[in-house]
Amino acid sequence: MIIFAFMYQINIPGIYKELTDKNMISMQKVLYLGTAGASTLYIIAGIFGLVAFAACNPVTGYPLNKNKDPPVPWTFEDIFDE
């Protein structure tokens, strides 16, 4: 969020220039909607990342094959074996 806030500052003059009604209230609406939208997308991406990599080995970061005992990281052959 810190990086997002830092990079967001650069766009403020361009956004203000494109407003038809140039006042503080309309600018605040645009900023609130943009921040809420971007935050929502970041949260969705984080949830999907958690779901996708929840069963990963914490050391290597690779998904674990839980069909083997003990669970081992997936290999290319395990994924694409016919």
Biopython code that builds the backbone (N, CA, C, O; Angstrom):
import numpy as np
from Bio.PDB.StructureBuilder import StructureBuilder

atoms = [
    (1, "MET", "N", (0.820, -1.194, 0.000)),
    (1, "MET", "CA", (0.000, 0.000, 0.000)),
    (1, "MET", "C", (0.868, 1.263, 0.000)),
    (1, "MET", "O", (0.467, 2.294, -0.542)),
    (2, "ILE", "N", (2.042, 1.183, 0.600)),
    (2, "ILE", "CA", (2.923, 2.355, 0.605)),
    (2, "ILE", "C", (3.395, 2.663, -0.810)),
    (2, "ILE", "O", (3.413, 3.820, -1.232)),
    (3, "ILE", "N", (3.777, 1.616, -1.539)),
    (3, "ILE", "CA", (4.201, 1.824, -2.927)),
    (3, "ILE", "C", (3.038, 2.348, -3.755)),
    (3, "ILE", "O", (3.216, 3.243, -4.581)),
    (4, "PHE", "N", (1.847, 1.795, -3.540)),
    (4, "PHE", "CA", (0.656, 2.262, -4.254)),
    (4, "PHE", "C", (0.417, 3.744, -3.981)),
    (4, "PHE", "O", (0.152, 4.505, -4.912)),
    (5, "ALA", "N", (0.507, 4.163, -2.728)),
    (5, "ALA", "CA", (0.290, 5.568, -2.390)),
    (5, "ALA", "C", (1.364, 6.467, -3.007)),
    (5, "ALA", "O", (1.063, 7.572, -3.459)),
    (6, "PHE", "N", (2.602, 6.002, -3.025)),
    (6, "PHE", "CA", (3.685, 6.788, -3.604)),
    (6, "PHE", "C", (3.494, 6.961, -5.108)),
    (6, "PHE", "O", (3.690, 8.057, -5.633)),
    (7, "MET", "N", (3.115, 5.898, -5.803)),
    (7, "MET", "CA", (2.941, 5.964, -7.253)),
    (7, "MET", "C", (1.664, 6.707, -7.639)),
    (7, "MET", "O", (1.549, 7.205, -8.759)),
    (8, "TYR", "N", (0.713, 6.783, -6.723)),
    (8, "TYR", "CA", (-0.567, 7.438, -6.990)),
    (8, "TYR", "C", (-0.405, 8.959, -7.106)),
    (8, "TYR", "O", (-1.169, 9.610, -7.820)),
    (9, "GLN", "N", (0.582, 9.523, -6.410)),
    (9, "GLN", "CA", (0.775, 10.974, -6.384)),
    (9, "GLN", "C", (1.084, 11.542, -7.764)),
    (9, "GLN", "O", (0.710, 12.676, -8.063)),
    (10, "ILE", "N", (1.750, 10.781, -8.590)),
    (10, "ILE", "CA", (2.155, 11.251, -9.910)),
    (10, "ILE", "C", (0.945, 11.510, -10.806)),
    (10, "ILE", "O", (0.994, 12.380, -11.676)),
    (11, "ASN", "N", (-0.126, 10.769, -10.602)),
    (11, "ASN", "CA", (-1.298, 10.848, -11.472)),
    (11, "ASN", "C", (-2.276, 11.952, -11.099)),
    (11, "ASN", "O", (-3.179, 12.250, -11.882)),
    (12, "ILE", "N", (-2.131, 12.560, -9.950)),
    (12, "ILE", "CA", (-3.109, 13.543, -9.469)),
    (12, "ILE", "C", (-3.271, 14.728, -10.425)),
    (12, "ILE", "O", (-4.410, 15.061, -10.751)),
    (13, "PRO", "N", (-2.206, 15.384, -10.895)),
    (13, "PRO", "CA", (-2.411, 16.516, -11.820)),
    (13, "PRO", "C", (-3.123, 16.113, -13.113)),
    (13, "PRO", "O", (-3.961, 16.863, -13.615)),
    (14, "GLY", "N", (-2.801, 14.944, -13.653)),
    (14, "GLY", "CA", (-3.464, 14.484, -14.870)),
    (14, "GLY", "C", (-4.937, 14.199, -14.655)),
    (14, "GLY", "O", (-5.766, 14.514, -15.509)),
    (15, "ILE", "N", (-5.266, 13.606, -13.520)),
    (15, "ILE", "CA", (-6.667, 13.329, -13.197)),
    (15, "ILE", "C", (-7.427, 14.637, -13.019)),
    (15, "ILE", "O", (-8.545, 14.778, -13.515)),
    (16, "TYR", "N", (-6.833, 15.588, -12.319)),
    (16, "TYR", "CA", (-7.493, 16.874, -12.086)),
    (16, "TYR", "C", (-7.731, 17.612, -13.405)),
    (16, "TYR", "O", (-8.767, 18.252, -13.583)),
    (17, "LYS", "N", (-6.778, 17.522, -14.320)),
    (17, "LYS", "CA", (-6.895, 18.204, -15.601)),
    (17, "LYS", "C", (-8.059, 17.652, -16.428)),
    (17, "LYS", "O", (-8.692, 18.394, -17.179)),
    (18, "GLU", "N", (-8.340, 16.370, -16.295)),
    (18, "GLU", "CA", (-9.401, 15.737, -17.080)),
    (18, "GLU", "C", (-10.789, 15.909, -16.485)),
    (18, "GLU", "O", (-11.775, 15.579, -17.144)),
    (19, "LEU", "N", (-10.899, 16.415, -15.266)),
    (19, "LEU", "CA", (-12.214, 16.615, -14.664)),
    (19, "LEU", "C", (-12.973, 17.722, -15.390)),
    (19, "LEU", "O", (-12.396, 18.742, -15.768)),
    (20, "THR", "N", (-14.277, 17.505, -15.580)),
    (20, "THR", "CA", (-15.089, 18.566, -16.185)),
    (20, "THR", "C", (-15.461, 19.615, -15.135)),
    (20, "THR", "O", (-15.488, 20.811, -15.427)),
    (21, "ASP", "N", (-15.746, 19.160, -13.913)),
    (21, "ASP", "CA", (-16.072, 20.064, -12.805)),
    (21, "ASP", "C", (-14.869, 20.087, -11.874)),
    (21, "ASP", "O", (-14.732, 19.219, -11.012)),
    (22, "LYS", "N", (-14.001, 21.074, -12.042)),
    (22, "LYS", "CA", (-12.738, 21.114, -11.291)),
    (22, "LYS", "C", (-12.929, 21.762, -9.925)),
    (22, "LYS", "O", (-12.770, 22.972, -9.769)),
    (23, "ASN", "N", (-13.271, 20.938, -8.942)),
    (23, "ASN", "CA", (-13.332, 21.418, -7.565)),
    (23, "ASN", "C", (-12.896, 20.295, -6.629)),
    (23, "ASN", "O", (-12.708, 19.156, -7.056)),
    (24, "MET", "N", (-12.739, 20.621, -5.379)),
    (24, "MET", "CA", (-12.186, 19.676, -4.410)),
    (24, "MET", "C", (-13.120, 18.492, -4.161)),
    (24, "MET", "O", (-12.650, 17.373, -3.954)),
    (25, "ILE", "N", (-14.407, 18.717, -4.177)),
    (25, "ILE", "CA", (-15.364, 17.638, -3.900)),
    (25, "ILE", "C", (-15.323, 16.569, -4.987)),
    (25, "ILE", "O", (-15.313, 15.375, -4.685)),
    (26, "SER", "N", (-15.301, 16.990, -6.243)),
    (26, "SER", "CA", (-15.252, 15.998, -7.325)),
    (26, "SER", "C", (-13.904, 15.274, -7.344)),
    (26, "SER", "O", (-13.838, 14.088, -7.666)),
    (27, "MET", "N", (-12.850, 15.978, -7.004)),
    (27, "MET", "CA", (-11.531, 15.338, -6.950)),
    (27, "MET", "C", (-11.482, 14.308, -5.820)),
    (27, "MET", "O", (-10.897, 13.238, -5.986)),
    (28, "GLN", "N", (-12.084, 14.619, -4.686)),
    (28, "GLN", "CA", (-12.123, 13.662, -3.585)),
    (28, "GLN", "C", (-12.923, 12.418, -3.969)),
    (28, "GLN", "O", (-12.539, 11.304, -3.613)),
    (29, "LYS", "N", (-14.026, 12.596, -4.687)),
    (29, "LYS", "CA", (-14.818, 11.450, -5.135)),
    (29, "LYS", "C", (-13.986, 10.542, -6.036)),
    (29, "LYS", "O", (-13.995, 9.320, -5.885)),
    (30, "VAL", "N", (-13.270, 11.154, -6.972)),
    (30, "VAL", "CA", (-12.430, 10.367, -7.882)),
    (30, "VAL", "C", (-11.357, 9.617, -7.105)),
    (30, "VAL", "O", (-11.117, 8.437, -7.365)),
    (31, "LEU", "N", (-10.717, 10.280, -6.164)),
    (31, "LEU", "CA", (-9.654, 9.632, -5.383)),
    (31, "LEU", "C", (-10.199, 8.513, -4.505)),
    (31, "LEU", "O", (-9.579, 7.454, -4.399)),
    (32, "TYR", "N", (-11.344, 8.732, -3.878)),
    (32, "TYR", "CA", (-11.938, 7.691, -3.039)),
    (32, "TYR", "C", (-12.328, 6.478, -3.872)),
    (32, "TYR", "O", (-12.053, 5.342, -3.485)),
    (33, "LEU", "N", (-12.971, 6.715, -5.020)),
    (33, "LEU", "CA", (-13.372, 5.595, -5.870)),
    (33, "LEU", "C", (-12.157, 4.851, -6.431)),
    (33, "LEU", "O", (-12.151, 3.621, -6.481)),
    (34, "GLY", "N", (-11.143, 5.583, -6.848)),
    (34, "GLY", "CA", (-9.936, 4.951, -7.367)),
    (34, "GLY", "C", (-9.203, 4.139, -6.320)),
    (34, "GLY", "O", (-8.737, 3.032, -6.594)),
    (35, "THR", "N", (-9.102, 4.689, -5.121)),
    (35, "THR", "CA", (-8.422, 3.974, -4.040)),
    (35, "THR", "C", (-9.214, 2.745, -3.622)),
    (35, "THR", "O", (-8.636, 1.681, -3.402)),
    (36, "ALA", "N", (-10.523, 2.880, -3.512)),
    (36, "ALA", "CA", (-11.353, 1.731, -3.141)),
    (36, "ALA", "C", (-11.287, 0.652, -4.219)),
    (36, "ALA", "O", (-11.190, -0.533, -3.902)),
    (37, "GLY", "N", (-11.338, 1.048, -5.473)),
    (37, "GLY", "CA", (-11.262, 0.075, -6.557)),
    (37, "GLY", "C", (-9.930, -0.646, -6.597)),
    (37, "GLY", "O", (-9.886, -1.869, -6.732)),
    (38, "ALA", "N", (-8.846, 0.100, -6.482)),
    (38, "ALA", "CA", (-7.518, -0.517, -6.501)),
    (38, "ALA", "C", (-7.308, -1.411, -5.283)),
    (38, "ALA", "O", (-6.728, -2.491, -5.404)),
    (39, "SER", "N", (-7.766, -0.982, -4.125)),
    (39, "SER", "CA", (-7.630, -1.801, -2.916)),
    (39, "SER", "C", (-8.422, -3.101, -3.055)),
    (39, "SER", "O", (-7.955, -4.166, -2.650)),
    (40, "THR", "N", (-9.613, -3.007, -3.626)),
    (40, "THR", "CA", (-10.432, -4.198, -3.842)),
    (40, "THR", "C", (-9.720, -5.176, -4.770)),
    (40, "THR", "O", (-9.699, -6.379, -4.512)),
    (41, "LEU", "N", (-9.139, -4.661, -5.844)),
    (41, "LEU", "CA", (-8.427, -5.537, -6.774)),
    (41, "LEU", "C", (-7.198, -6.164, -6.122)),
    (41, "LEU", "O", (-6.901, -7.333, -6.369)),
    (42, "TYR", "N", (-6.475, -5.401, -5.290)),
    (42, "TYR", "CA", (-5.322, -5.959, -4.575)),
    (42, "TYR", "C", (-5.758, -7.068, -3.619)),
    (42, "TYR", "O", (-5.085, -8.093, -3.506)),
    (43, "ILE", "N", (-6.874, -6.868, -2.937)),
    (43, "ILE", "CA", (-7.373, -7.881, -2.003)),
    (43, "ILE", "C", (-7.788, -9.137, -2.752)),
    (43, "ILE", "O", (-7.484, -10.246, -2.313)),
    (44, "ILE", "N", (-8.483, -8.979, -3.881)),
    (44, "ILE", "CA", (-8.888, -10.136, -4.683)),
    (44, "ILE", "C", (-7.665, -10.900, -5.182)),
    (44, "ILE", "O", (-7.634, -12.129, -5.125)),
    (45, "ALA", "N", (-6.664, -10.179, -5.667)),
    (45, "ALA", "CA", (-5.434, -10.833, -6.137)),
    (45, "ALA", "C", (-4.743, -11.566, -4.992)),
    (45, "ALA", "O", (-4.218, -12.663, -5.187)),
    (46, "GLY", "N", (-4.739, -10.975, -3.809)),
    (46, "GLY", "CA", (-4.134, -11.625, -2.649)),
    (46, "GLY", "C", (-4.868, -12.892, -2.246)),
    (46, "GLY", "O", (-4.239, -13.892, -1.899)),
    (47, "ILE", "N", (-6.193, -12.858, -2.291)),
    (47, "ILE", "CA", (-6.982, -14.042, -1.939)),
    (47, "ILE", "C", (-6.735, -15.161, -2.942)),
    (47, "ILE", "O", (-6.541, -16.313, -2.552)),
    (48, "PHE", "N", (-6.740, -14.830, -4.242)),
    (48, "PHE", "CA", (-6.477, -15.850, -5.247)),
    (48, "PHE", "C", (-5.053, -16.396, -5.127)),
    (48, "PHE", "O", (-4.834, -17.587, -5.347)),
    (49, "GLY", "N", (-4.094, -15.557, -4.785)),
    (49, "GLY", "CA", (-2.731, -16.030, -4.572)),
    (49, "GLY", "C", (-2.644, -16.967, -3.383)),
    (49, "GLY", "O", (-1.939, -17.974, -3.435)),
    (50, "LEU", "N", (-3.351, -16.645, -2.317)),
    (50, "LEU", "CA", (-3.364, -17.511, -1.136)),
    (50, "LEU", "C", (-3.986, -18.856, -1.458)),
    (50, "LEU", "O", (-3.471, -19.900, -1.058)),
    (51, "VAL", "N", (-5.097, -18.828, -2.185)),
    (51, "VAL", "CA", (-5.763, -20.077, -2.551)),
    (51, "VAL", "C", (-4.875, -20.913, -3.474)),
    (51, "VAL", "O", (-4.793, -22.132, -3.324)),
    (52, "ALA", "N", (-4.219, -20.264, -4.418)),
    (52, "ALA", "CA", (-3.396, -20.987, -5.384)),
    (52, "ALA", "C", (-2.159, -21.603, -4.746)),
    (52, "ALA", "O", (-1.737, -22.687, -5.148)),
    (53, "PHE", "N", (-1.574, -20.938, -3.767)),
    (53, "PHE", "CA", (-0.321, -21.403, -3.195)),
    (53, "PHE", "C", (-0.434, -21.803, -1.728)),
    (53, "PHE", "O", (0.569, -21.806, -1.014)),
    (54, "ALA", "N", (-1.627, -22.138, -1.271)),
    (54, "ALA", "CA", (-1.821, -22.490, 0.135)),
    (54, "ALA", "C", (-1.112, -23.787, 0.505)),
    (54, "ALA", "O", (-0.666, -23.950, 1.641)),
    (55, "ALA", "N", (-1.006, -24.712, -0.451)),
    (55, "ALA", "CA", (-0.390, -26.010, -0.162)),
    (55, "ALA", "C", (1.072, -26.045, -0.597)),
    (55, "ALA", "O", (1.594, -27.113, -0.917)),
    (56, "CYS", "N", (1.730, -24.910, -0.612)),
    (56, "CYS", "CA", (3.124, -24.864, -1.060)),
    (56, "CYS", "C", (4.083, -25.194, 0.074)),
    (56, "CYS", "O", (3.799, -24.986, 1.254)),
    (57, "ASN", "N", (5.210, -25.707, -0.331)),
    (57, "ASN", "CA", (6.299, -25.927, 0.603)),
    (57, "ASN", "C", (6.824, -24.550, 1.011)),
    (57, "ASN", "O", (7.208, -23.774, 0.136)),
    (58, "PRO", "N", (6.857, -24.217, 2.299)),
    (58, "PRO", "CA", (7.274, -22.872, 2.701)),
    (58, "PRO", "C", (8.738, -22.560, 2.391)),
    (58, "PRO", "O", (9.112, -21.391, 2.306)),
    (59, "VAL", "N", (9.564, -23.583, 2.222)),
    (59, "VAL", "CA", (10.983, -23.358, 1.956)),
    (59, "VAL", "C", (11.225, -23.095, 0.479)),
    (59, "VAL", "O", (11.871, -22.111, 0.117)),
    (60, "THR", "N", (10.701, -23.983, -0.383)),
    (60, "THR", "CA", (10.967, -23.860, -1.817)),
    (60, "THR", "C", (9.928, -23.023, -2.537)),
    (60, "THR", "O", (10.235, -22.428, -3.570)),
    (61, "GLY", "N", (8.698, -22.958, -2.019)),
    (61, "GLY", "CA", (7.633, -22.205, -2.676)),
    (61, "GLY", "C", (6.908, -22.989, -3.746)),
    (61, "GLY", "O", (6.022, -22.448, -4.408)),
    (62, "TYR", "N", (7.264, -24.272, -3.937)),
    (62, "TYR", "CA", (6.610, -25.099, -4.945)),
    (62, "TYR", "C", (5.433, -25.841, -4.336)),
    (62, "TYR", "O", (5.482, -26.207, -3.161)),
    (63, "PRO", "N", (4.368, -26.075, -5.111)),
    (63, "PRO", "CA", (3.225, -26.832, -4.584)),
    (63, "PRO", "C", (3.643, -28.246, -4.195)),
    (63, "PRO", "O", (4.519, -28.845, -4.819)),
    (64, "LEU", "N", (3.000, -28.768, -3.150)),
    (64, "LEU", "CA", (3.329, -30.107, -2.669)),
    (64, "LEU", "C", (2.387, -31.142, -3.270)),
    (64, "LEU", "O", (1.192, -30.892, -3.425)),
    (65, "ASN", "N", (2.935, -32.305, -3.605)),
    (65, "ASN", "CA", (2.150, -33.440, -4.058)),
    (65, "ASN", "C", (1.772, -34.231, -2.817)),
    (65, "ASN", "O", (2.595, -34.977, -2.287)),
    (66, "LYS", "N", (0.542, -34.081, -2.347)),
    (66, "LYS", "CA", (0.126, -34.733, -1.105)),
    (66, "LYS", "C", (-0.286, -36.183, -1.321)),
    (66, "LYS", "O", (-0.646, -36.872, -0.366)),
    (67, "ASN", "N", (-0.237, -36.657, -2.577)),
    (67, "ASN", "CA", (-0.543, -38.054, -2.843)),
    (67, "ASN", "C", (0.619, -38.956, -2.473)),
    (67, "ASN", "O", (0.445, -40.171, -2.380)),
    (68, "LYS", "N", (1.786, -38.399, -2.263)),
    (68, "LYS", "CA", (2.962, -39.178, -1.891)),
    (68, "LYS", "C", (3.235, -38.994, -0.404)),
    (68, "LYS", "O", (2.893, -37.967, 0.182)),
    (69, "ASP", "N", (3.852, -39.998, 0.192)),
    (69, "ASP", "CA", (4.157, -39.926, 1.618)),
    (69, "ASP", "C", (5.668, -40.018, 1.795)),
    (69, "ASP", "O", (6.225, -41.048, 1.416)),
    (70, "PRO", "N", (6.360, -39.060, 2.322)),
    (70, "PRO", "CA", (5.893, -37.733, 2.731)),
    (70, "PRO", "C", (5.637, -36.853, 1.513)),
    (70, "PRO", "O", (6.157, -37.125, 0.431)),
    (71, "PRO", "N", (4.830, -35.789, 1.684)),
    (71, "PRO", "CA", (4.547, -34.899, 0.548)),
    (71, "PRO", "C", (5.838, -34.319, -0.024)),
    (71, "PRO", "O", (6.707, -33.858, 0.716)),
    (72, "VAL", "N", (5.947, -34.348, -1.333)),
    (72, "VAL", "CA", (7.133, -33.832, -2.019)),
    (72, "VAL", "C", (6.697, -32.790, -3.034)),
    (72, "VAL", "O", (5.539, -32.794, -3.453)),
    (73, "PRO", "N", (7.595, -31.894, -3.442)),
    (73, "PRO", "CA", (7.220, -30.913, -4.462)),
    (73, "PRO", "C", (6.851, -31.591, -5.782)),
    (73, "PRO", "O", (7.409, -32.629, -6.137)),
    (74, "TRP", "N", (5.913, -30.995, -6.491)),
    (74, "TRP", "CA", (5.509, -31.503, -7.795)),
    (74, "TRP", "C", (6.684, -31.396, -8.756)),
    (74, "TRP", "O", (7.488, -30.468, -8.666)),
    (75, "THR", "N", (6.776, -32.334, -9.659)),
    (75, "THR", "CA", (7.784, -32.289, -10.700)),
    (75, "THR", "C", (7.104, -32.096, -12.044)),
    (75, "THR", "O", (5.885, -32.233, -12.149)),
    (76, "PHE", "N", (7.870, -31.785, -13.056)),
    (76, "PHE", "CA", (7.342, -31.592, -14.392)),
    (76, "PHE", "C", (6.610, -32.859, -14.865)),
    (76, "PHE", "O", (5.555, -32.772, -15.494)),
    (77, "GLU", "N", (7.179, -34.037, -14.557)),
    (77, "GLU", "CA", (6.579, -35.293, -14.980)),
    (77, "GLU", "C", (5.246, -35.538, -14.265)),
    (77, "GLU", "O", (4.309, -36.063, -14.867)),
    (78, "ASP", "N", (5.158, -35.162, -12.984)),
    (78, "ASP", "CA", (3.903, -35.354, -12.243)),
    (78, "ASP", "C", (2.780, -34.522, -12.835)),
    (78, "ASP", "O", (1.639, -34.978, -12.907)),
    (79, "ILE", "N", (3.088, -33.321, -13.254)),
    (79, "ILE", "CA", (2.044, -32.412, -13.757)),
    (79, "ILE", "C", (1.618, -32.800, -15.172)),
    (79, "ILE", "O", (0.425, -32.810, -15.474)),
    (80, "PHE", "N", (2.576, -33.119, -16.040)),
    (80, "PHE", "CA", (2.266, -33.337, -17.448)),
    (80, "PHE", "C", (2.327, -34.807, -17.853)),
    (80, "PHE", "O", (2.381, -35.114, -19.044)),
    (81, "ASP", "N", (2.319, -35.723, -16.875)),
    (81, "ASP", "CA", (2.357, -37.143, -17.196)),
    (81, "ASP", "C", (0.997, -37.565, -17.739)),
    (81, "ASP", "O", (-0.043, -37.193, -17.196)),
    (82, "GLU", "N", (1.018, -38.347, -18.819)),
    (82, "GLU", "CA", (-0.241, -38.742, -19.446)),
    (82, "GLU", "C", (-0.688, -40.047, -18.928)),
    (82, "GLU", "O", (-1.734, -40.549, -19.339)),
]
sb = StructureBuilder()
sb.init_structure("model")
sb.init_model(0)
sb.init_chain("A")
sb.init_seg("    ")
for serial, (resi, resn, name, xyz) in enumerate(atoms, 1):
    if name == "N":
        sb.init_residue(resn, " ", resi, " ")
    sb.init_atom(name, np.array(xyz, "f"), 0.0, 1.0, " ", f" {name:<3s}", serial, name[0])
structure = sb.get_structure()
